């Protein structure tokens, strides 16, 4: 008895690369046959082709207008979003500047108080030193 794995097998591959060319060729042949066997005259066929082409052009123009309006709406929406973000950034920068100015003013005031306290401390130390010197001289003179 033979094993199933020993039996020959066939692989079928399909090449789908030529389908568009075949379709196009078939469409041309079909259009040509339709013109040959049409129950109307060449003049009527030409007028019908013109009318259909005009309808297609009008439809394409309408779709282009719709696409343009849609694109303009989207651009306006994006523009508004960018403008609002720019305004938020401006506000944040302005708030940062105001906070920095306030911090600088506070720091300058603290520095001025520190300088004043240091001057008062130095003056008090000098007075204490002069007073101590005078007391030591009085004690030495007795």
LUMDREN-581069 format. One line per 4 residues: number of its first residue (from 1); their letters; for each residue x, y, z of C-alpha. Coordinates in nm, 4 decimals. Each point is the difference from the previous one (the first is absolute). Example, Ala and Ser with C-alpha at 12.3 -4.5 7.8 and 13.67 -1.06 7.14 Angstrom:
<sites>
1> AS> 1.2300:-0.4500:0.7800 | 0.1370:0.3440:-0.0660
</sites>
This chain:
<sites>
1> XXXX> 0.0000:0.0000:0.0000 | 0.1339:0.3401:-0.0940 | 0.0275:0.2850:0.2410 | -0.1877:0.3248:-0.0822
5> XXXX> 0.3250:0.1940:0.0190 | 0.1467:-0.2032:-0.2839 | -0.2702:0.1038:-0.2509 | 0.0885:0.2716:-0.2522
9> XXXX> -0.1717:0.3353:0.0342 | -0.0601:0.2943:-0.2336 | 0.0429:0.3702:0.0801 | -0.2070:0.2496:-0.1982
13> XXXX> 0.1227:0.3591:-0.0042 | -0.1854:0.2933:-0.1452 | 0.1593:0.3156:-0.1269 | -0.2428:0.2881:0.0591
17> XXXX> 0.2214:0.2722:-0.1481 | -0.1789:0.0202:-0.3383 | -0.3576:0.0437:0.1215 | -0.0130:0.3772:-0.0584
21> XXXX> 0.1324:-0.0313:-0.3540 | -0.2537:-0.2728:-0.0770 | -0.2804:0.2102:0.1464 | 0.1031:0.3052:-0.2031
25> XXXX> 0.0245:-0.2035:-0.3205 | -0.3439:-0.1531:0.0658 | -0.1498:0.3437:0.0640 | 0.1389:0.1323:-0.3307
29> XXXX> -0.1269:-0.2992:-0.1949 | -0.3420:0.0303:0.1679 | -0.0226:0.3707:-0.0781 | 0.0924:-0.0604:-0.3616
33> XXXX> -0.2583:-0.2765:-0.0391 | -0.2652:0.2185:0.1672 | 0.0667:0.2760:-0.2522 | -0.0161:-0.2445:-0.2927
37> XXXX> -0.3242:-0.1638:0.1044 | -0.1729:0.3067:0.1487 | -0.3552:0.0601:-0.1280 | 0.0650:0.3721:-0.0389
41> XXXX> 0.1954:0.2071:-0.2489 | 0.3518:0.1331:0.0502 | -0.1337:0.3535:0.0472 | -0.2365:-0.1154:0.2770
45> XXXX> 0.2804:-0.1977:0.1650 | 0.2311:0.3028:-0.0072 | -0.2705:0.2192:0.1550 | -0.0613:-0.2586:0.2713
49> XXXX> 0.3738:-0.0218:0.0693 | 0.0174:0.3822:0.0230 | -0.2980:0.0097:0.2369 | 0.1501:-0.2679:0.2245
53> XXXX> 0.3390:0.1743:-0.0042 | -0.1703:0.3265:0.0985 | -0.1812:-0.1748:0.2862 | 0.3266:-0.1560:0.1150
57> XXXX> 0.1756:0.3380:-0.0135 | -0.2764:0.1657:0.2024 | 0.0070:-0.2817:0.2557 | 0.3807:0.0252:0.0253
61> XXXX> -0.0213:0.3781:0.0467 | -0.2575:-0.0440:0.2774 | 0.2172:-0.2556:0.1751 | 0.2990:0.2309:-0.0306
65> XXXX> -0.2006:0.2856:0.1539 | -0.1138:-0.2272:0.2828 | 0.3565:-0.1179:0.0593 | 0.1241:0.3598:-0.0051
69> XXXX> -0.2638:0.1063:0.2546 | 0.0818:-0.2953:0.2217 | 0.3703:0.0790:-0.0206 | -0.0631:0.3670:0.0774
73> XXXX> -0.2087:-0.0981:0.3042 | 0.2730:-0.2296:0.1259 | 0.2665:0.2655:-0.0575 | -0.2086:0.2565:0.1888
77> XXXX> -0.0425:-0.2442:0.2879 | 0.3749:-0.0646:0.0110 | 0.0732:0.3730:-0.0249 | -0.2324:0.0701:0.2957
81> XXXX> 0.1687:-0.2740:0.2011 | 0.3448:0.1419:-0.0727 | -0.1120:0.3522:0.0856 | -0.1484:-0.1140:0.3325
85> XXXX> 0.3220:-0.1840:0.0869 | 0.2074:0.3052:-0.0921 | -0.2230:0.2105:0.2258 | 0.0482:-0.2504:0.2835
89> XXXX> 0.3763:0.0189:-0.0444 | -0.0127:0.3814:-0.0015 | -0.2013:-0.0016:0.3210 | 0.2426:-0.2443:0.1610
93> XXXX> 0.3007:0.2114:-0.1012 | -0.1683:0.3145:0.1303 | -0.0823:-0.1746:0.3297 | 0.3606:-0.1163:0.0246
97> XXXX> 0.1266:0.3532:-0.0563 | -0.2347:0.1382:0.2646 | 0.1072:-0.2693:0.2484 | 0.3675:0.0668:-0.0729
101> XXXX> -0.0500:0.3747:0.0499 | -0.1811:-0.0615:0.3293 | 0.2748:-0.2347:0.1174 | 0.2633:0.2565:-0.0946
105> XXXX> -0.1833:0.2740:0.1903 | -0.0295:-0.2260:0.3074 | 0.3675:-0.0927:-0.0217 | 0.1077:0.3640:-0.0320
109> XXXX> -0.2120:0.0915:0.3055 | 0.1530:-0.2853:0.2028 | 0.3478:0.1041:-0.1100 | -0.0668:0.3589:0.1036
113> XXXX> -0.1271:-0.1155:0.3432 | 0.3083:-0.2182:0.0387 | 0.2296:0.2925:-0.0878 | -0.1813:0.2243:0.2473
117> XXXX> 0.0202:-0.2644:0.2725 | 0.3707:-0.0494:-0.0700 | 0.0621:0.3777:0.0247 | -0.1952:0.0169:0.3265
121> XXXX> 0.1933:-0.2996:0.1317 | 0.3353:0.1544:-0.0936 | -0.0958:0.3313:0.1625 | -0.1125:-0.1816:0.3167
125> XXXX> 0.3229:-0.1976:0.0086 | 0.2037:0.3206:-0.0348 | -0.1963:0.1653:0.2794 | 0.0455:-0.3041:0.2208
129> XXXX> 0.3717:-0.0002:-0.0741 | 0.0331:0.3727:0.0762 | -0.2055:-0.0406:0.3183 | 0.2085:-0.2950:0.1098
133> XXXX> 0.3225:0.1860:-0.0688 | -0.1210:0.2964:0.2024 | -0.0965:-0.2283:0.2888 | 0.3375:-0.1737:-0.0064
137> XXXX> 0.1809:0.3351:0.0079 | -0.2125:0.1114:0.2949 | 0.0780:-0.3230:0.1814 | 0.3691:0.0418:-0.0757
141> XX> -0.0031:0.3608:0.1264 | -0.1350:-0.0869:0.3398
</sites>
